[in-house]
């Protein structure tokens, strides 16, 4: 099996709230800017769907670039799978955003709990004992690489757990 290059995409989303009076009535307007961290492209928005579309397009470009040497049918299949998360975001994103704006502390605590659950699950998976017979055919260098990666992941999990503990104490 050919090893595929992993690719990352990071986005920074900023919101700006404007409260104003219009015809004697209090109004609120949320505007924002989403930035693709890797290339610096940005999109200003007053409708969050515009931000989602921007992010979706950037991820589609990334997927298309990663699959450009694949047959067209396979490219399309991978792209559909890659972007399936956007259906979920479209369905639940506005509610999460609304709830976060209403009670940011509650949503932050919920987010912390989710991260902690993922870290615990991941830590349990790593700590499962691997049977030595599964390693018999591995070369010494492969074995050393994997061992170093497991040690590195364990250290990262410890660091993340420490950060989560610090955040939970605040």
Steps between C-alpha positions, in 0.01 A plus 500: 500500500634842408534740790303818438619838617294641783373851453373750751269794474451747782251781516477793737154648543448838663166652592414863558179604670333833427205618709314802371169684499288519188157670499500488880559125505814327630671291237799270498719403210768235492772525242819308468803393309625149429864451406662194345816486710724321250463746211360811670188520281208651686129562465295758685143402577179613663332166426683205656405285200745709297777401744402134473501520120847658507635220723329233291654636181848512655468137616371397158809660340723311743329170423509561125872576517567185704308283254602661169681183388200276569237406239211748478247257652723437800564874542128569513439219748776625731375858474146395595635309802731786592220754505236283670570675831350819358154349506538453873642849546212643299249314716650564845739793449246784530363355826848457648591855398175637646549306826862614523402864463227459765717317754867483400613348830258209471608427142868529595447248782320268257788536253749424780307186591502383139876555470562318827287206382694482174832515685393224736380279215815566301719428804320170559550399137871577515546318827349176370766234489617402154575131456866437427414256218360794304846661508707198401510592130577869555851620434699638792483852356120474454468376855713789630301756298170370633632486854622860476165612358311329783727667756449836329121456497503402865692817586256713300205340680663575836551863397140533382371340821706745705361792300144370546557465876627859512198626307260301720648659815424853374 
